[in-house]
Amino acid sequence: MKTYPFLSLKEITSPMASELKQAVGEVIDSGWFINGAKVTDFEEALATLCETKYAIGLSNGLDALRLILRAYIELGIMRKGDEIIVPSNTYIASVLAITDCELTPIFVEPSENTMNLDISRIEEKISKRTRGIMVVHLYGTPCWSNQLKDIAKKYNLKIIEDNAQAIGARTTTESINGTFTTGGLGDAAGNSFYPTKNLGALGDAGAVTTNDEVLANTIRAIMNYGSDYRYHNIYKGLNCRLDEIQAAILLVKLRHLESENTHRKKIAAIYNENITNPFIKKPASENIQNCVWHQYVVRTEQRTHFKAYLDSNGIGNDILYPTPPHLQPCYKEYSGLELPIAERISNTVISIPISSLTTAEDAMEISRIINRFQ
């Protein structure tokens, strides 16, 4: 039986192996392994991609979000106990960044169709302690609108993008900075380059992108033990630097990002056209135009049965995410919240193959197999 892998990092990386080995070799030969030329070059390339003035390479995506909030606290823009609006349907990292800075997450339900934050629900959750809105471009779909910009302006709120899953995505609605690319839409963005991402390192890596020079400089200090220059520490900082080797790898992978995203869009289009099973709900039409398809997520009320069916037919799959943050054991204090849309989504979502390993022929056959599901 032919199998259709959900993801194989070895196979995805293999076509770039010689480029990657050369890039790593250049770092080894340079003898400079932290804060070198590769990090600088990657930061410049990432800022160009995201249409921002600044990019700060970091250890991972969670640290990127944490340091944005920590910097706002150090600058007096936020204080511990202040509130940050965050979607109830997201990976837990979005929430961990907030609580780690001793800020308070205010969960807002997603749109049932897009599964992204329902912007029409934000204003009713704003209080005198609200200082920011964290939007998550879930599964590769931009979460952005003029309404969001207007709300932020009206209440003087910072917009923080969790851009972990949407690198290279664009929106038809201009940002507050006049750009159209995720990572440059809001006041600051946290980016993740975990190996499974469309732009993935060979280990942990992340970055902040922003147009705010003061914020960028503050993050640069905090990430490097709180120092503004060597052995001079103005903050009780952290060590969250991006390794030179990972920056070199990301520079190589960045050259392939557009083709990766284009391929994913092609596979998604095949699924969108050919999956017709009434028991399977495809991504909403609002998701299609601007999505870079980090995941292709369908929904079904019969998920357990459907997953077993996919497994028996050799179709790789994953559930992202089976438990919303407010129901995780570490957040017992939020377990009593009524967030039925997030819970309904978490009980019905399942992802099918969409990486560069999935050919057009594979996508057609996967569609046919899914259409036979009863």
Residue pairs with C-beta under 8 A, 6 or more apart in sequence:
1 313
1 314
2 314
2 365
3 314
3 315
3 316
4 314
4 315
4 316
4 353
4 358
4 362
4 365
4 366
5 11
5 316
5 353
5 357
6 316
6 317
6 318
6 351
6 352
6 353
6 355
7 196
7 316
7 318
7 353
7 355
7 357
8 357
9 195
9 196
9 200
11 357
12 355
12 356
12 357
13 20
13 202
16 252
16 253
16 256
19 252
20 202
20 249
20 252
23 38
23 248
23 249
23 251
23 252
24 245
24 248
24 249
26 38
26 248
27 33
27 36
27 38
27 244
27 245
27 248
30 36
30 37
30 244
32 244
33 243
33 244
33 245
34 241
34 243
34 244
35 224
35 241
35 244
36 244
36 247
38 244
38 245
38 247
38 248
38 251
39 57
39 241
39 242
39 244
39 247
41 247
41 251
42 55
42 57
42 242
42 247
42 248
42 250
42 251
42 254
43 54
43 55
43 56
43 57
43 207
43 247
44 55
45 251
45 254
46 55
46 57
46 183
46 191
46 207
46 209
46 254
47 53
47 54
47 55
47 209
49 167
49 168
49 181
49 183
49 254
49 257
50 163
50 179
50 181
50 182
50 183
50 184
50 189
50 191
50 209
51 177
51 179
51 180
51 181
51 183
51 184
52 177
52 179
52 183
52 184
52 189
52 209
52 210
52 211
53 210
53 211
53 213
53 216
54 208
54 209
54 210
54 211
54 212
54 213
54 216
55 207
55 208
55 209
56 207
56 208
56 209
56 216
56 219
56 220
56 223
57 205
57 206
57 207
57 241
57 242
57 247
58 64
58 67
58 205
58 206
58 207
58 208
58 223
58 240
58 241
58 242
59 204
59 205
59 206
59 223
59 239
59 240
59 241
59 242
60 192
60 194
60 204
60 205
60 206
60 240
61 93
61 162
61 164
61 190
61 191
61 192
61 193
61 194
61 206
62 93
62 96
62 97
62 190
62 192
62 206
63 206
63 223
63 238
63 240
64 189
64 190
64 191
64 192
64 206
64 207
64 208
65 93
65 94
65 97
65 134
65 160
65 162
65 190
66 96
66 97
66 100
66 101
67 208
67 219
67 222
67 223
67 238
67 240
68 97
68 160
68 188
68 190
68 208
68 210
68 215
68 219
69 78
69 84
69 97
69 98
69 101
69 103
69 132
69 160
70 101
70 222
71 215
71 218
71 219
71 222
72 78
72 131
72 132
72 158
72 215
73 79
73 80
73 101
73 103
74 218
74 222
74 235
75 214
75 215
75 218
77 131
77 158
78 101
78 103
78 131
78 132
78 158
80 101
80 102
80 103
81 102
81 103
81 104
81 129
82 103
82 104
82 129
82 130
82 131
82 132
83 103
83 104
83 105
83 106
83 127
83 129
83 130
83 131
84 98
84 103
84 104
84 105
84 106
84 130
84 131
84 132
84 133
84 134
84 160
85 106
85 108
85 122
85 125
85 126
85 130
85 132
85 133
85 134
85 157
86 94
86 95
86 98
86 105
86 106
86 107
86 108
86 117
86 134
86 136
87 94
87 107
87 108
87 109
87 110
87 116
87 117
87 134
87 135
87 136
87 138
87 143
87 342
88 107
88 108
88 109
88 110
88 324
88 325
88 326
88 337
88 339
88 341
88 342
89 109
89 110
89 115
89 116
89 117
89 138
89 324
89 341
89 342
89 345
89 346
90 136
90 138
90 162
90 321
90 324
90 325
91 136
91 164
91 320
91 321
91 325
92 321
92 325
92 328
93 162
93 164
93 192
94 134
94 136
94 162
94 325
95 105
95 325
95 331
97 134
97 190
98 104
98 105
98 134
99 105
99 331
103 131
104 129
105 325
105 334
106 125
106 127
106 130
107 325
107 326
107 334
107 337
107 339
107 342
108 117
108 118
108 121
108 122
108 125
109 118
109 121
109 339
109 340
109 341
109 342
110 116
110 117
110 118
110 138
110 341
110 342
110 345
111 117
111 118
112 341
112 344
112 345
113 284
113 286
114 141
114 143
114 284
114 286
114 287
115 138
115 139
115 297
115 345
115 349
116 135
116 136
116 137
116 138
116 141
116 143
117 135
117 136
117 143
119 143
119 145
119 147
119 148
119 151
120 147
122 133
122 148
122 151
123 151
126 151
126 155
126 157
130 155
130 157
131 157
131 158
132 157
132 158
132 159
132 160
133 148
133 151
133 152
133 157
133 158
133 159
133 160
134 160
134 161
134 162
135 143
135 144
135 148
135 159
135 160
135 161
135 162
135 186
136 143
136 161
136 162
136 164
136 165
137 143
137 161
137 162
137 163
137 164
137 165
137 166
137 169
137 182
138 165
139 165
139 283
139 287
139 291
139 293
139 294
139 295
139 296
139 297
139 320
140 165
140 166
140 169
140 198
140 264
140 291
140 292
140 293
140 294
140 295
141 166
141 169
141 287
141 290
141 291
142 166
142 169
142 170
142 171
142 182
142 185
142 290
142 291
144 171
144 173
144 175
144 182
144 185
145 173
146 173
148 159
149 159
149 175
149 176
151 157
152 158
152 159
152 176
153 176
158 186
158 187
158 188
159 176
159 185
159 186
159 187
160 186
160 187
160 188
160 189
160 190
161 182
161 183
161 185
161 186
161 188
161 189
161 190
162 189
162 190
163 182
163 183
163 189
163 190
163 191
163 192
163 209
164 190
164 191
164 192
164 194
164 197
165 192
165 197
165 198
165 294
165 295
166 182
166 183
166 291
166 292
166 294
167 182
167 183
167 191
167 193
167 197
167 198
167 199
167 257
167 292
168 181
168 182
168 198
168 199
168 257
168 258
168 261
168 292
169 181
169 182
169 261
169 290
169 291
169 292
170 180
170 181
170 182
170 290
171 180
171 181
171 182
171 185
171 290
172 180
172 289
172 290
173 180
174 180
175 184
175 185
175 186
176 185
176 186
176 187
177 184
177 185
177 211
179 185
182 189
183 189
183 191
183 209
184 209
184 211
187 210
187 211
187 212
187 215
188 208
188 209
188 210
188 212
188 215
189 208
189 209
189 210
190 206
190 207
190 208
191 206
191 207
191 208
191 209
192 205
192 206
193 199
193 200
193 201
193 204
193 205
193 206
193 207
193 246
193 250
194 200
194 201
194 204
194 205
195 201
195 202
195 203
197 294
198 257
198 260
198 261
198 264
198 292
198 294
199 250
199 253
199 254
199 257
199 260
200 253
201 246
201 249
201 250
201 253
202 246
202 249
203 243
203 246
204 246
205 242
205 243
205 246
205 247
205 250
206 242
207 242
208 216
208 219
210 216
217 228
218 235
221 227
221 228
221 234
221 235
221 237
222 235
222 237
222 238
222 240
223 237
223 238
223 239
223 240
223 241
224 237
224 239
224 241
225 233
225 237
225 238
225 239
226 233
226 234
226 235
226 236
226 237
226 238
227 233
227 234
227 237
228 234
260 356
261 292
261 293
263 356
264 292
264 293
264 294
264 296
264 354
264 355
264 356
265 291
265 292
265 293
266 360
267 293
267 296
267 353
267 354
267 358
267 360
267 363
268 283
268 288
268 291
268 293
268 296
268 354
270 360
270 363
270 364
270 367
271 282
271 296
271 352
271 354
271 363
271 366
271 367
272 282
272 283
272 288
274 363
274 364
274 367
274 368
274 371
275 282
275 298
275 367
275 370
275 371
276 371
277 370
277 371
277 372
277 373
279 300
279 301
279 302
279 306
279 373
279 374
280 298
280 299
280 300
280 306
280 370
280 373
281 298
281 299
281 300
281 348
282 298
283 291
283 296
283 297
283 298
293 354
295 318
295 320
295 351
295 354
296 351
296 352
296 353
296 354
297 320
297 349
297 350
297 351
298 349
298 350
298 351
298 352
298 370
299 345
299 348
299 349
299 350
300 306
300 348
300 350
301 348
303 319
303 347
303 348
303 349
303 350
306 350
306 373
307 317
307 319
307 350
309 373
310 316
310 317
310 350
310 352
310 369
310 370
311 317
313 369
315 352
315 353
315 366
315 369
315 370
316 352
316 353
317 350
317 351
317 352
317 353
318 350
318 351
319 349
319 350
319 351
320 349
320 351
321 346
321 349
322 346
323 346
324 339
324 342
324 343
324 345
324 346
325 331
325 334
326 334
326 335
326 337
326 339
326 342
327 335
327 343
352 366
352 370
353 362
353 363
353 366
358 366
